[in-house]
């Protein structure tokens, strides 16, 4: 978990290179901070790596999961929250595409 952000930076850079698209926008989402620590104690560390990604990789952003609801497994989002997250992804992707065109 400690190196998650670094590995994600490497993976996103490699993906862009493999696709021949060095300015391909990339959007990720944080994990819910309501995931119980006994289920996944590294949530804060992983989220920090995700948040820091946009500082190190151009045309990258991280969608907020604030206000979204988890299902009974305490890891995944319910249907309405998944739709909300999809809209957040789309909004961020739209903004990144506009930046890429400048």
N, C-alpha and C positions, 0 to 999 in steps of 0.2 A: 504494500500500500504506500510505503514511503516514496517509492520511485514511480508511482502511477502517473504523475504529471509529466515526468521526463519521458517515460515510455510513450505516453499519448502524443507528446510533441514530436517524437521520432516517427511514430506511426502516421500522424497526419502529414508530415513532411514527405515521408516515403510514398504515401498514397497519392499525393499531388504529383510527385515525380513520376510514379508508375503510370498515372493517367495522362501525363504530359500537359498538366494544367497547374502551373506553379501558383496561380492565384485563385484556386478553387476554394470557395467559402466552406467553412467547417463550423458546425454548431453541435454542442454537447449539452447535457443537462446534469445538474448536480443530483446527488442522492438526497433523499429526504432526511432531514435531521431528526425526524421522529422514529427512524429505524432504531430499535432498542440496542443499546451498547453491547448487550450480551449476544446479540445476533451478528453484529458487525461493528466491532470496536473502532475500526479505522475510518468511520464515516467522515469525521472532520478532516482527517489527513487527506483522504481522497478528494473531498470537496475543495480543499485548498488547492490541490494540484489542478483540478478542473478549472477553478476560478483563475488561477495564474496562467493558464494556457494562452489566454488572449493577450497577455503581456509579452509573450515570447514568440507567438506565431501570428503573422498578419492575417487579416480577414477571418478571424476566429472569434466566437462568442460562446457564452455559457448561459443557457436558459435557467431561470429561477424556477424552483418548485414550491415556492412559498404559497401557502394557502391550499395546496393540493391534498387530497385525502387518500390514505393508504387503505388497502383491503385487509382482510383478516390475517394474511400472512405477514403483515407489518413491513413489507418490502416494496411491493408493487402498488401502483396507483389504481383507483377505481376508474370506471369507464369515463365518467364526466371529467375527471382529472386528466386522463389520457388525452381527451379531446382538447382540453385547455392547454396542456403541454404542447400538443401538436400546433395549436395556434401561436403559442409563444415561439416555437421553433420557426414556424413560417414567417413570423414578424422579424425575427432576428436574421433569418436567411435573406429576406427581402432587403433589409438594411445593408447587409454585407454585399449583396449583389450590386446595390447602388454604389457603394464605395468602390467596388472592383471596377466599375465602369468609368470612374473618374480618371 
